[in-house]
């Protein structure tokens, strides 16, 4: 486990978002990235969450809709990682994983691709 305050962790997440391929980010419509300390149940098991409706499940979407959220949980990441390099890798993987859910890719396929 490593120690990192909330501001430093948010900066790290922002840096990792900036490192993602532009074509991956270009299709994210009405999506916000959020950092929270822990999931609602208080566990350290969940690193991230896509909270929204995948593109493959939308029939109409737009006006007046709240943005979908990609949530990155700080404390579970810190608990799972031994150093900052490992933390960066894990945050990167979490971001790709949750963005994939936005595009409609399920966990089984993400396991096949090595992103779960």
Chimera marker file (.cmm) of the C-alpha trace (Angstrom):
<marker_set name="trace">
<marker id="1" x="0.000" y="0.000" z="0.000" r="1" g="1" b="0" radius="0.5"/>
<marker id="2" x="1.188" y="3.505" z="-0.746" r="1" g="1" b="0" radius="0.5"/>
<marker id="3" x="0.144" y="6.883" z="0.643" r="1" g="1" b="0" radius="0.5"/>
<marker id="4" x="-1.107" y="9.711" z="-1.570" r="1" g="1" b="0" radius="0.5"/>
<marker id="5" x="-3.423" y="12.602" z="-0.776" r="1" g="1" b="0" radius="0.5"/>
<marker id="6" x="-6.579" y="13.217" z="-2.796" r="1" g="1" b="0" radius="0.5"/>
<marker id="7" x="-5.175" y="16.145" z="-4.805" r="1" g="1" b="0" radius="0.5"/>
<marker id="8" x="-2.060" y="14.242" z="-5.867" r="1" g="1" b="0" radius="0.5"/>
<marker id="9" x="-4.148" y="11.229" z="-6.843" r="1" g="1" b="0" radius="0.5"/>
<marker id="10" x="-6.519" y="13.390" z="-8.914" r="1" g="1" b="0" radius="0.5"/>
<marker id="11" x="-3.493" y="14.902" z="-10.674" r="1" g="1" b="0" radius="0.5"/>
<marker id="12" x="-2.185" y="11.410" z="-11.439" r="1" g="1" b="0" radius="0.5"/>
<marker id="13" x="-5.577" y="10.364" z="-12.852" r="1" g="1" b="0" radius="0.5"/>
<marker id="14" x="-5.657" y="13.505" z="-15.033" r="1" g="1" b="0" radius="0.5"/>
<marker id="15" x="-2.178" y="12.732" z="-16.328" r="1" g="1" b="0" radius="0.5"/>
<marker id="16" x="-3.234" y="9.190" z="-17.200" r="1" g="1" b="0" radius="0.5"/>
<marker id="17" x="-6.345" y="10.466" z="-19.000" r="1" g="1" b="0" radius="0.5"/>
<marker id="18" x="-4.080" y="12.733" z="-21.050" r="1" g="1" b="0" radius="0.5"/>
<marker id="19" x="-1.946" y="9.694" z="-21.990" r="1" g="1" b="0" radius="0.5"/>
<marker id="20" x="-4.887" y="7.744" z="-23.415" r="1" g="1" b="0" radius="0.5"/>
<marker id="21" x="-5.176" y="7.525" z="-27.206" r="1" g="1" b="0" radius="0.5"/>
<marker id="22" x="-7.145" y="10.452" z="-28.591" r="1" g="1" b="0" radius="0.5"/>
<marker id="23" x="-9.382" y="8.142" z="-30.635" r="1" g="1" b="0" radius="0.5"/>
<marker id="24" x="-10.444" y="6.432" z="-27.390" r="1" g="1" b="0" radius="0.5"/>
<marker id="25" x="-11.455" y="9.748" z="-25.836" r="1" g="1" b="0" radius="0.5"/>
<marker id="26" x="-12.966" y="11.329" z="-28.963" r="1" g="1" b="0" radius="0.5"/>
<marker id="27" x="-16.175" y="9.295" z="-28.761" r="1" g="1" b="0" radius="0.5"/>
<marker id="28" x="-16.861" y="10.017" z="-25.100" r="1" g="1" b="0" radius="0.5"/>
<marker id="29" x="-19.967" y="12.154" z="-25.324" r="1" g="1" b="0" radius="0.5"/>
<marker id="30" x="-21.515" y="13.516" z="-22.133" r="1" g="1" b="0" radius="0.5"/>
<marker id="31" x="-19.083" y="11.643" z="-19.864" r="1" g="1" b="0" radius="0.5"/>
<marker id="32" x="-17.245" y="13.032" z="-16.847" r="1" g="1" b="0" radius="0.5"/>
<marker id="33" x="-14.337" y="11.520" z="-14.937" r="1" g="1" b="0" radius="0.5"/>
<marker id="34" x="-14.716" y="11.539" z="-11.154" r="1" g="1" b="0" radius="0.5"/>
<marker id="35" x="-12.360" y="10.525" z="-8.361" r="1" g="1" b="0" radius="0.5"/>
<marker id="36" x="-13.892" y="9.245" z="-5.126" r="1" g="1" b="0" radius="0.5"/>
<marker id="37" x="-12.212" y="7.785" z="-2.070" r="1" g="1" b="0" radius="0.5"/>
<marker id="38" x="-14.142" y="4.470" z="-1.961" r="1" g="1" b="0" radius="0.5"/>
<marker id="39" x="-17.196" y="2.786" z="-3.425" r="1" g="1" b="0" radius="0.5"/>
<marker id="40" x="-20.477" y="3.321" z="-1.557" r="1" g="1" b="0" radius="0.5"/>
<marker id="41" x="-20.137" y="-0.034" z="0.235" r="1" g="1" b="0" radius="0.5"/>
<marker id="42" x="-16.778" y="1.069" z="1.675" r="1" g="1" b="0" radius="0.5"/>
<marker id="43" x="-14.896" y="-1.881" z="0.205" r="1" g="1" b="0" radius="0.5"/>
<marker id="44" x="-11.429" y="-1.832" z="-1.283" r="1" g="1" b="0" radius="0.5"/>
<marker id="45" x="-12.302" y="-4.401" z="-3.960" r="1" g="1" b="0" radius="0.5"/>
<marker id="46" x="-13.572" y="-2.093" z="-6.704" r="1" g="1" b="0" radius="0.5"/>
<marker id="47" x="-11.056" y="0.134" z="-8.508" r="1" g="1" b="0" radius="0.5"/>
<marker id="48" x="-13.456" y="1.906" z="-10.851" r="1" g="1" b="0" radius="0.5"/>
<marker id="49" x="-17.004" y="2.079" z="-12.122" r="1" g="1" b="0" radius="0.5"/>
<marker id="50" x="-18.782" y="3.151" z="-15.274" r="1" g="1" b="0" radius="0.5"/>
<marker id="51" x="-22.060" y="4.742" z="-14.196" r="1" g="1" b="0" radius="0.5"/>
<marker id="52" x="-24.171" y="5.254" z="-17.272" r="1" g="1" b="0" radius="0.5"/>
<marker id="53" x="-25.766" y="3.698" z="-20.314" r="1" g="1" b="0" radius="0.5"/>
<marker id="54" x="-23.409" y="2.054" z="-22.808" r="1" g="1" b="0" radius="0.5"/>
<marker id="55" x="-23.529" y="3.244" z="-26.402" r="1" g="1" b="0" radius="0.5"/>
<marker id="56" x="-24.729" y="-0.192" z="-27.470" r="1" g="1" b="0" radius="0.5"/>
<marker id="57" x="-27.779" y="0.128" z="-25.193" r="1" g="1" b="0" radius="0.5"/>
<marker id="58" x="-28.908" y="3.602" z="-26.202" r="1" g="1" b="0" radius="0.5"/>
<marker id="59" x="-31.846" y="4.136" z="-28.469" r="1" g="1" b="0" radius="0.5"/>
<marker id="60" x="-32.200" y="7.826" z="-27.757" r="1" g="1" b="0" radius="0.5"/>
<marker id="61" x="-29.900" y="9.940" z="-25.686" r="1" g="1" b="0" radius="0.5"/>
<marker id="62" x="-29.160" y="13.583" z="-25.384" r="1" g="1" b="0" radius="0.5"/>
<marker id="63" x="-31.131" y="16.579" z="-24.316" r="1" g="1" b="0" radius="0.5"/>
<marker id="64" x="-31.397" y="16.951" z="-20.585" r="1" g="1" b="0" radius="0.5"/>
<marker id="65" x="-29.487" y="13.784" z="-19.749" r="1" g="1" b="0" radius="0.5"/>
<marker id="66" x="-27.100" y="13.889" z="-16.825" r="1" g="1" b="0" radius="0.5"/>
<marker id="67" x="-23.588" y="12.956" z="-17.887" r="1" g="1" b="0" radius="0.5"/>
<marker id="68" x="-22.398" y="9.400" z="-17.553" r="1" g="1" b="0" radius="0.5"/>
<marker id="69" x="-19.607" y="9.040" z="-15.010" r="1" g="1" b="0" radius="0.5"/>
<marker id="70" x="-16.380" y="7.122" z="-14.966" r="1" g="1" b="0" radius="0.5"/>
<marker id="71" x="-15.407" y="6.848" z="-11.320" r="1" g="1" b="0" radius="0.5"/>
<marker id="72" x="-11.867" y="6.043" z="-10.183" r="1" g="1" b="0" radius="0.5"/>
<marker id="73" x="-11.590" y="5.026" z="-6.532" r="1" g="1" b="0" radius="0.5"/>
<marker id="74" x="-8.489" y="6.353" z="-4.758" r="1" g="1" b="0" radius="0.5"/>
<marker id="75" x="-8.203" y="4.178" z="-1.649" r="1" g="1" b="0" radius="0.5"/>
<marker id="76" x="-8.616" y="0.805" z="-3.417" r="1" g="1" b="0" radius="0.5"/>
<marker id="77" x="-5.901" y="1.829" z="-5.890" r="1" g="1" b="0" radius="0.5"/>
<marker id="78" x="-3.549" y="2.883" z="-3.116" r="1" g="1" b="0" radius="0.5"/>
<marker id="79" x="-4.259" y="-0.348" z="-1.238" r="1" g="1" b="0" radius="0.5"/>
<marker id="80" x="-3.520" y="-2.500" z="-4.304" r="1" g="1" b="0" radius="0.5"/>
<marker id="81" x="-0.267" y="-0.844" z="-5.378" r="1" g="1" b="0" radius="0.5"/>
<marker id="82" x="3.248" y="-0.951" z="-3.946" r="1" g="1" b="0" radius="0.5"/>
<marker id="83" x="4.678" y="2.125" z="-5.685" r="1" g="1" b="0" radius="0.5"/>
<marker id="84" x="3.765" y="5.047" z="-7.927" r="1" g="1" b="0" radius="0.5"/>
<marker id="85" x="4.724" y="3.247" z="-11.153" r="1" g="1" b="0" radius="0.5"/>
<marker id="86" x="2.400" y="0.375" z="-10.314" r="1" g="1" b="0" radius="0.5"/>
<marker id="87" x="-0.282" y="2.908" z="-9.358" r="1" g="1" b="0" radius="0.5"/>
<marker id="88" x="0.002" y="4.657" z="-12.734" r="1" g="1" b="0" radius="0.5"/>
<marker id="89" x="-0.311" y="1.326" z="-14.545" r="1" g="1" b="0" radius="0.5"/>
<marker id="90" x="-3.344" y="0.323" z="-12.479" r="1" g="1" b="0" radius="0.5"/>
<marker id="91" x="-5.088" y="3.691" z="-12.972" r="1" g="1" b="0" radius="0.5"/>
<marker id="92" x="-4.407" y="3.441" z="-16.718" r="1" g="1" b="0" radius="0.5"/>
<marker id="93" x="-5.906" y="-0.061" z="-16.822" r="1" g="1" b="0" radius="0.5"/>
<marker id="94" x="-8.924" y="1.083" z="-14.801" r="1" g="1" b="0" radius="0.5"/>
<marker id="95" x="-9.550" y="4.015" z="-17.148" r="1" g="1" b="0" radius="0.5"/>
<marker id="96" x="-9.353" y="1.812" z="-20.250" r="1" g="1" b="0" radius="0.5"/>
<marker id="97" x="-11.614" y="-0.771" z="-18.597" r="1" g="1" b="0" radius="0.5"/>
<marker id="98" x="-14.310" y="1.752" z="-17.660" r="1" g="1" b="0" radius="0.5"/>
<marker id="99" x="-14.144" y="3.557" z="-21.016" r="1" g="1" b="0" radius="0.5"/>
<marker id="100" x="-14.614" y="0.171" z="-22.684" r="1" g="1" b="0" radius="0.5"/>
<marker id="101" x="-17.855" y="-0.256" z="-20.719" r="1" g="1" b="0" radius="0.5"/>
<marker id="102" x="-19.031" y="3.086" z="-22.158" r="1" g="1" b="0" radius="0.5"/>
<marker id="103" x="-18.463" y="1.621" z="-25.633" r="1" g="1" b="0" radius="0.5"/>
<marker id="104" x="-20.411" y="-1.521" z="-24.681" r="1" g="1" b="0" radius="0.5"/>
<marker id="105" x="-17.528" y="-3.949" z="-24.134" r="1" g="1" b="0" radius="0.5"/>
<marker id="106" x="-18.383" y="-6.365" z="-21.323" r="1" g="1" b="0" radius="0.5"/>
<marker id="107" x="-16.118" y="-7.863" z="-18.655" r="1" g="1" b="0" radius="0.5"/>
<marker id="108" x="-15.769" y="-11.200" z="-20.453" r="1" g="1" b="0" radius="0.5"/>
<marker id="109" x="-14.379" y="-9.498" z="-23.561" r="1" g="1" b="0" radius="0.5"/>
<marker id="110" x="-12.151" y="-7.255" z="-21.454" r="1" g="1" b="0" radius="0.5"/>
<marker id="111" x="-10.686" y="-10.390" z="-19.814" r="1" g="1" b="0" radius="0.5"/>
<marker id="112" x="-9.964" y="-11.794" z="-23.269" r="1" g="1" b="0" radius="0.5"/>
<marker id="113" x="-8.214" y="-8.541" z="-24.213" r="1" g="1" b="0" radius="0.5"/>
<marker id="114" x="-6.239" y="-8.383" z="-20.969" r="1" g="1" b="0" radius="0.5"/>
<marker id="115" x="-7.946" y="-5.235" z="-19.604" r="1" g="1" b="0" radius="0.5"/>
<marker id="116" x="-9.781" y="-6.769" z="-16.669" r="1" g="1" b="0" radius="0.5"/>
<link id1="1" id2="2" r="1" g="1" b="0" radius="0.2"/>
<link id1="2" id2="3" r="1" g="1" b="0" radius="0.2"/>
<link id1="3" id2="4" r="1" g="1" b="0" radius="0.2"/>
<link id1="4" id2="5" r="1" g="1" b="0" radius="0.2"/>
<link id1="5" id2="6" r="1" g="1" b="0" radius="0.2"/>
<link id1="6" id2="7" r="1" g="1" b="0" radius="0.2"/>
<link id1="7" id2="8" r="1" g="1" b="0" radius="0.2"/>
<link id1="8" id2="9" r="1" g="1" b="0" radius="0.2"/>
<link id1="9" id2="10" r="1" g="1" b="0" radius="0.2"/>
<link id1="10" id2="11" r="1" g="1" b="0" radius="0.2"/>
<link id1="11" id2="12" r="1" g="1" b="0" radius="0.2"/>
<link id1="12" id2="13" r="1" g="1" b="0" radius="0.2"/>
<link id1="13" id2="14" r="1" g="1" b="0" radius="0.2"/>
<link id1="14" id2="15" r="1" g="1" b="0" radius="0.2"/>
<link id1="15" id2="16" r="1" g="1" b="0" radius="0.2"/>
<link id1="16" id2="17" r="1" g="1" b="0" radius="0.2"/>
<link id1="17" id2="18" r="1" g="1" b="0" radius="0.2"/>
<link id1="18" id2="19" r="1" g="1" b="0" radius="0.2"/>
<link id1="19" id2="20" r="1" g="1" b="0" radius="0.2"/>
<link id1="20" id2="21" r="1" g="1" b="0" radius="0.2"/>
<link id1="21" id2="22" r="1" g="1" b="0" radius="0.2"/>
<link id1="22" id2="23" r="1" g="1" b="0" radius="0.2"/>
<link id1="23" id2="24" r="1" g="1" b="0" radius="0.2"/>
<link id1="24" id2="25" r="1" g="1" b="0" radius="0.2"/>
<link id1="25" id2="26" r="1" g="1" b="0" radius="0.2"/>
<link id1="26" id2="27" r="1" g="1" b="0" radius="0.2"/>
<link id1="27" id2="28" r="1" g="1" b="0" radius="0.2"/>
<link id1="28" id2="29" r="1" g="1" b="0" radius="0.2"/>
<link id1="29" id2="30" r="1" g="1" b="0" radius="0.2"/>
<link id1="30" id2="31" r="1" g="1" b="0" radius="0.2"/>
<link id1="31" id2="32" r="1" g="1" b="0" radius="0.2"/>
<link id1="32" id2="33" r="1" g="1" b="0" radius="0.2"/>
<link id1="33" id2="34" r="1" g="1" b="0" radius="0.2"/>
<link id1="34" id2="35" r="1" g="1" b="0" radius="0.2"/>
<link id1="35" id2="36" r="1" g="1" b="0" radius="0.2"/>
<link id1="36" id2="37" r="1" g="1" b="0" radius="0.2"/>
<link id1="37" id2="38" r="1" g="1" b="0" radius="0.2"/>
<link id1="38" id2="39" r="1" g="1" b="0" radius="0.2"/>
<link id1="39" id2="40" r="1" g="1" b="0" radius="0.2"/>
<link id1="40" id2="41" r="1" g="1" b="0" radius="0.2"/>
<link id1="41" id2="42" r="1" g="1" b="0" radius="0.2"/>
<link id1="42" id2="43" r="1" g="1" b="0" radius="0.2"/>
<link id1="43" id2="44" r="1" g="1" b="0" radius="0.2"/>
<link id1="44" id2="45" r="1" g="1" b="0" radius="0.2"/>
<link id1="45" id2="46" r="1" g="1" b="0" radius="0.2"/>
<link id1="46" id2="47" r="1" g="1" b="0" radius="0.2"/>
<link id1="47" id2="48" r="1" g="1" b="0" radius="0.2"/>
<link id1="48" id2="49" r="1" g="1" b="0" radius="0.2"/>
<link id1="49" id2="50" r="1" g="1" b="0" radius="0.2"/>
<link id1="50" id2="51" r="1" g="1" b="0" radius="0.2"/>
<link id1="51" id2="52" r="1" g="1" b="0" radius="0.2"/>
<link id1="52" id2="53" r="1" g="1" b="0" radius="0.2"/>
<link id1="53" id2="54" r="1" g="1" b="0" radius="0.2"/>
<link id1="54" id2="55" r="1" g="1" b="0" radius="0.2"/>
<link id1="55" id2="56" r="1" g="1" b="0" radius="0.2"/>
<link id1="56" id2="57" r="1" g="1" b="0" radius="0.2"/>
<link id1="57" id2="58" r="1" g="1" b="0" radius="0.2"/>
<link id1="58" id2="59" r="1" g="1" b="0" radius="0.2"/>
<link id1="59" id2="60" r="1" g="1" b="0" radius="0.2"/>
<link id1="60" id2="61" r="1" g="1" b="0" radius="0.2"/>
<link id1="61" id2="62" r="1" g="1" b="0" radius="0.2"/>
<link id1="62" id2="63" r="1" g="1" b="0" radius="0.2"/>
<link id1="63" id2="64" r="1" g="1" b="0" radius="0.2"/>
<link id1="64" id2="65" r="1" g="1" b="0" radius="0.2"/>
<link id1="65" id2="66" r="1" g="1" b="0" radius="0.2"/>
<link id1="66" id2="67" r="1" g="1" b="0" radius="0.2"/>
<link id1="67" id2="68" r="1" g="1" b="0" radius="0.2"/>
<link id1="68" id2="69" r="1" g="1" b="0" radius="0.2"/>
<link id1="69" id2="70" r="1" g="1" b="0" radius="0.2"/>
<link id1="70" id2="71" r="1" g="1" b="0" radius="0.2"/>
<link id1="71" id2="72" r="1" g="1" b="0" radius="0.2"/>
<link id1="72" id2="73" r="1" g="1" b="0" radius="0.2"/>
<link id1="73" id2="74" r="1" g="1" b="0" radius="0.2"/>
<link id1="74" id2="75" r="1" g="1" b="0" radius="0.2"/>
<link id1="75" id2="76" r="1" g="1" b="0" radius="0.2"/>
<link id1="76" id2="77" r="1" g="1" b="0" radius="0.2"/>
<link id1="77" id2="78" r="1" g="1" b="0" radius="0.2"/>
<link id1="78" id2="79" r="1" g="1" b="0" radius="0.2"/>
<link id1="79" id2="80" r="1" g="1" b="0" radius="0.2"/>
<link id1="80" id2="81" r="1" g="1" b="0" radius="0.2"/>
<link id1="81" id2="82" r="1" g="1" b="0" radius="0.2"/>
<link id1="82" id2="83" r="1" g="1" b="0" radius="0.2"/>
<link id1="83" id2="84" r="1" g="1" b="0" radius="0.2"/>
<link id1="84" id2="85" r="1" g="1" b="0" radius="0.2"/>
<link id1="85" id2="86" r="1" g="1" b="0" radius="0.2"/>
<link id1="86" id2="87" r="1" g="1" b="0" radius="0.2"/>
<link id1="87" id2="88" r="1" g="1" b="0" radius="0.2"/>
<link id1="88" id2="89" r="1" g="1" b="0" radius="0.2"/>
<link id1="89" id2="90" r="1" g="1" b="0" radius="0.2"/>
<link id1="90" id2="91" r="1" g="1" b="0" radius="0.2"/>
<link id1="91" id2="92" r="1" g="1" b="0" radius="0.2"/>
<link id1="92" id2="93" r="1" g="1" b="0" radius="0.2"/>
<link id1="93" id2="94" r="1" g="1" b="0" radius="0.2"/>
<link id1="94" id2="95" r="1" g="1" b="0" radius="0.2"/>
<link id1="95" id2="96" r="1" g="1" b="0" radius="0.2"/>
<link id1="96" id2="97" r="1" g="1" b="0" radius="0.2"/>
<link id1="97" id2="98" r="1" g="1" b="0" radius="0.2"/>
<link id1="98" id2="99" r="1" g="1" b="0" radius="0.2"/>
<link id1="99" id2="100" r="1" g="1" b="0" radius="0.2"/>
<link id1="100" id2="101" r="1" g="1" b="0" radius="0.2"/>
<link id1="101" id2="102" r="1" g="1" b="0" radius="0.2"/>
<link id1="102" id2="103" r="1" g="1" b="0" radius="0.2"/>
<link id1="103" id2="104" r="1" g="1" b="0" radius="0.2"/>
<link id1="104" id2="105" r="1" g="1" b="0" radius="0.2"/>
<link id1="105" id2="106" r="1" g="1" b="0" radius="0.2"/>
<link id1="106" id2="107" r="1" g="1" b="0" radius="0.2"/>
<link id1="107" id2="108" r="1" g="1" b="0" radius="0.2"/>
<link id1="108" id2="109" r="1" g="1" b="0" radius="0.2"/>
<link id1="109" id2="110" r="1" g="1" b="0" radius="0.2"/>
<link id1="110" id2="111" r="1" g="1" b="0" radius="0.2"/>
<link id1="111" id2="112" r="1" g="1" b="0" radius="0.2"/>
<link id1="112" id2="113" r="1" g="1" b="0" radius="0.2"/>
<link id1="113" id2="114" r="1" g="1" b="0" radius="0.2"/>
<link id1="114" id2="115" r="1" g="1" b="0" radius="0.2"/>
<link id1="115" id2="116" r="1" g="1" b="0" radius="0.2"/>
</marker_set>
